[in-house]
Amino acid sequence: MKRLGIYFFICVILSSVTFSQNLNSVTFQTGPTMNTKRMGHYSIVLPNGKVVLVGGHGTNFVSLNTAEIYDTTSNTFVQDTMQYIHDFGAVSDLNDGTWLIAGGSNDLGVAPGISGAEIYNPSNGSFTACSSMVYPRCVTTAVLLLNNNVLIVGGWYDQSSATYGEVFSPLTKSFTATQALQTPRSNAMAIATADSGAVVFGGYYYYGGTNYENVEYYNPGTNTFTQLQNHLFPGDSGWCIQNDIFLRPLPSQRMKNGEYLICAWKQSPLQYTLGTFDPVTKSFAKMDLETPLPSADSIQFFKARILDTLRNVTYWFGMKPNSNPWVMQLYTIDLTMKIWQVSQVDTTSYYWTSSGMSLLHNGNILISGGTTSNDYNTNFTPVNNTLIVGSGIVTGVIKNHTSLPLHFNLSQNYPNPFNPSTNISYQIASAGKVSLKVFNILGKEVATL
């Protein structure tokens, strides 16, 4: 039997935008009160603009089985009940409008957590239980692969969940264990690569300790992990990753050029840097700003950072060390010009540890939850406060031009040969109009999708 030859032509229309940051227009105002005091929750921004806050833990470190939906139109929160508690669990988009929510800590952060998993459907607001994970796990992470499966890795205070990952299939709604990771991890990060695999990096030993620098690669074809590199930035040891993906979907950290924005830190002395990951070349690189970021003596950055709607400006919050009351600052970093500016936030009565941070459709940032303590009692004293930060972006003239994206990926169609249908997967660096043309083996165009 001959294989059907299929060839493709992709034309992408992109837009470029010039803009400036007006720090005088950055505003900070109190938002609506949540129904439950919470921290460590996961923030999902839906296509309709609503924000879903998933789980976390409440007063006295009690894990939550509730979710809150923020409606920007009414400026209110509505609470709903999930099937399981999910505190520092794994959350991933399933590429069909629904979301996988799996695992999480028991009360007081007790490990190994739970194995319960469920599917959230925003269209009808339902939380439906599915098969349990292979391993109970918490302080874990999930990433959607290009083959539409979800890879889950990492576990706290539990050797099995830290050593072995698992893969969720949206078709069967079930989990399958992977082979062992090269390094057992808790609180790791994972980013999908252009070949349907993923890189896993960061985190630390499942009983705590020094943060890992090495990077490994997950191969979905063999279901195995291999060492990719010994250091996050090759030739520059000491850099560790700042993990915040348990607070928001990692795709929100993808820049306009298709690379992912990460932030890293190094001890002795403590310093911060921004970095990038290219999902096509599987390479990490430090981002050298025109002026280096300030030292840790003047600012201590939070793990969370927010990309603007144009994906070329990031907002990074920090706190002045030893300030009383706490003084927060907002760093606005132009990822194209490699320059940053800072604006000061009014003093606040609560700390933003494990707060949810979400970019709203209007460009503002919603900060939800936090804690009144910054010591041993941090996890016992969450708040139900929210804060809305006006980003102050001033957009300029939009100029349209035709160009190829910096990075794109066109996967082999499957099945091939096929009858009557086949699946074609592709990836582009940023949103745009796409023309997908199909040619037969003689070079004749047979379809335009």
Secondary structure, 3 states (H helix, E strand, C coil): CCCCCCEEEEEEEEEEEEEEECHHHCEEEECCCCCCCEECCEEEECCCCCEEEECCEEHHHEECCEEEEEECCCCEEEEEECCCCCCCCEEEECCCCCEEEECCCCHHHCCCCECCEEEEECCCCEEEECCCCCCCECCCEEEECCCCCEEEECCCCCHHHHHEEEEEECCCCEEEEEEECCCCCECCEEEECCCCCEEEECCECCCCCCECCCEEEEECCCCEEEEEECCCECCECCCEECCCCCCCCHHHHECCCCCEEEEEEECCCCEEEEEEEECCCCEEEEECCCCCCCCCCCCEEEEEEEECCCCCEEEEEEECCCCCCECEEEEEEECCCCEEEEEECCCECCECCCCEEEECCCCCEEEECCECCCCCCHHHCEECCEEEEECCEEEEEEEEEECCCCCEEECCCECCCCCCCCECCEEECCCCEEEEEEECCCCCEEEEC
